[in-house]
Amino acid sequence: MVLFKSKNKISVVIFAVIAMLAVGLFGCTYGFPKGFDKDECIKKAEEIINIVNTKDYDAVHAFLRDDLEEKVTAEDFKQSWESKLNKIGEFKKFGKPVLSGEMEKDTGKEFAMVVYYCYYEAGEAIYTVYFDSDMEMTSISMQLD
């Protein structure tokens, strides 16, 4: 029995699973959380997205918080993003970032969220990057627009 015939469907399923996990973990979205530096979040998100664009998935994986490194592998990133990056071509520029925050409903921990619209030679991508209070990446996703 064939469940998926394309990598795009696999990517959508991976994103859906991550989104469902995030909904279970996070309570609500609100303004940018106190105690986080906006400029630092933007700079780090840009650094990570620039590495995604080099297709160095091991380096992206190294930004994950230690307890998450076993749950998501560099190969998972490659399977999710490689065909998308090939489709949209060379990175051109960052759009304006949108910053927000979320709170884990069970623990009350706050997370900073940076959403970046990025322009490529043959399309656009939207990245969402989450950081904990120690500025460790807890999640990253990329969707084509």
QUIGIZI-V178616 format. One line per field, one symbol per residue. ss: DSSP state (h for helix, s for strand, l for the rest). phi: phi as a letter, one per 20 degrees, with the letter a starting at -180 (. if undefined). burial: 1 if it has 24 or more other C-alpha atoms within 12 Angstrom, else 0. A space follows every 50 residues. Layout:
ss=???
phi=???
burial=???
//
This chain:
ss=llllllhhhhhhhhhhhhhhhhhhhssssslllllllhhhhhhhhhhhhh hhhhllhhhhhhlslhhhlllllhhhhhhhhhhhhhhhllsssslllsss sssslllllsssssssssssllssssssssslllllssssssssl
phi=.eecdbffffffffffffffffffedebebggffndegffffgfffgfff fgfemeffffgfffggfdfeecdfffffffdgfffffemffdaeeefddb bccfffdnfdcecddceddcfcrccddccdcefemefdabccced
burial=00000000001001100100010001000001100111001101110111 01101010011111000000010101111111011001001001001111 111000000111111111110001111111111011111111110
//
